[in-house]
Amino acid sequence: MATIDRQTPTLALAHALAAAGRGLPVFPLSATKLPALRSPHRGERQTAHCRGECGLPGHGVHDATTDPAAVRALFAAAPRATGYGIACGRSPHRLIGVDLDVDPADAGDAAGALRQLALHHLFTIPPTVTVLTPSGGRHLWLTGPADATVPNSAGRLAPGIDIRGKDGYLVGPGSVTAHGRYRLAPGTAHLTPAPCPRPLLRLLTPLPGRSPGATGAGTGAGSTTGAGTASAAATGTTTSTCSGAPAAAARRGEGLVQFVLAAHEGQRNTRLFWAACRAYEHGIGDAFARALTAAAVRTGLPEHEARATIASAARLTSGQRGVTDGAA
């Protein structure tokens, strides 16, 4: 456990200034990981919505700034601060924090849950800044686009996975808390926050009025869904094979086609078989058979072999389709 002494606040300020110099808005934290400055509105009424408009410090994450003079002023007002918070969702980085918790009570594996999500939704987490927490967890730093607002959530994506987005914050590396020190994972200090993979971003930003399982990827009313894009990418032509598929199913099929297109030598048949099984399990196998075949051929697999692999997947999953057709 890290020791908190007279030098701790000085080191916290130094780390915060370094982060601010990289464009990360910061503010002081106490050893409890809470904002170190008390609200100027404590005891008042009708002030719950003030986010610093009053001009006084003490509004938590809304105090966060990249201005060195302002950072120094905040820490001067909080002489017992032992760490600093980094505001998420703010320009220029628009940071998204993926908090992978460790729960000794149930031996939960949040990292494993994230890997399963990545496999199911066909994305990979790129090398990025990673912060190790005193409890044994880790924070992955990702960046989001200007047109996406990622909300905060706890366990919604999967048990043990918390998301820090707009109006949320991450404890910065170098901070000292009552439970220990936050530090950069070896080999990540030289990295910059990586862009959030699009499939993961869609999971984090459900469109208004739609469930997370039906979030969109740019298709609009009256369009033929995103499935035509994948088919076109695989065959070089437009196709209406999948135009009747629901939007969510079409996006899933497009992801499977891209999964096949990314295959390297030695993976082609395996990837195609896996993708075809998933397609038939979700009731879109026949609709996407042509696109999957064309994608496999583009990777170098002979067409007759691709067709045989897809037929095998269809036979294997034939007894399951009635159960999974309604899945989103």
Order of alpha helices (4+ residues) and beta strands (2+ residues): alpha-beta-alpha-beta-beta-beta-beta-alpha-beta-beta-beta-beta-beta-beta-beta-beta-beta-alpha-alpha-alpha-alpha-alpha-alpha-alpha
